[in-house]
């Protein structure tokens, strides 16, 4: 056999071996790669599975008691405030920031609406507009301090939380405007609490607003240039700047929009509880972060879906109602939610490790 023939045989054998190795490696990577691809393309996939599983489990344990239209829509009513605030938190966290002042902005905006109406006699629509403007302004100030002054988002919003909370109590004198007074003199303030029945399911305007807000933001974030800028800033602000994104402007817009959404949550809060109370919604900042994390949005920014945030809020609602109907101690809800939070962060870290 000639040298040329031997070399050709060796080449064919080497190619065959390398193809087998490549095929083995592709097969090995196939499972992990596919899973990673699914989680990247559909970041809300995991919380959706958890949500459906929880509904099925509680449905099997409780039967029609849980699967009734009233019970399922009750979950939506219970999470509407958290869902709205979590939507604001989501867009901030997508930029690799965090907003600890969301709850305070929500409550203060509601107090502005109530006090402007009853203390100063300002027409309700104008009072509501003033509340929305105040929430937006506080959010914009957060964004300016983060983007222009270069202060850490955690420190800025922690300080703003204390400032707004104190201002809220000082301005309102810790007085609650009663539900009866609002219903009689300013029913527009309770608009988000208005209920309507659809086939035995009871919805509120607040629930409809939450769902519309989530879907509009989901579209904007995925299908507009501004939405892509938000993800780019969260993923790598320096690379985003080099590619032509105005990072500072985007950050200010994100925090301002978050403030506006929280102000709407304040309006919805009045409808939910019926009154204007400066002491309500104190845990909204923690609850919103919980919904965002369980919903699969990365705390490192740049990855996640706002639909996942909705699923995260609903998961908390399902566990809360399901365990309550089972007669379990309320502490079990906190225990399970805590486990889900740690599992969600661990999953995010694992995806980053694989993708790296």
Buried (B, 14 or more C-beta within 10 A) or exposed (E): EEEEEEEEEEEEEEEEEEEEEEEEEEEEEEEEEEBBEEBEEBBBBBBBEBBEEBBEEBBEEBEEEBBBEEBBBBBBBBBBBBBBBBBBBBBBBBBBBBBBBBBBBBBBBBBBBBBBBBEEEBEBEEBBBBBBBBBBBBBBBBBBBBBEEEBEBEEBBBBBBEBBBEBBBEBBEEBBBBBEBBBEEBEBBBBBBEEEEEEEBBBBBBBBBBBEBBEEBBEBBEEEEEBBBBBBBBBBBEEBBEEEBBBBEBBBBBBBBBBBBBBBBBBBBBBBBBBBBBEBBEEBBEBBBBBBBBBBBBBBBBBBBBBBBBBBBBBBBBBBBBBEBEEEEEEBBEEBBEEBBEBBBEBBEEBEEBEE
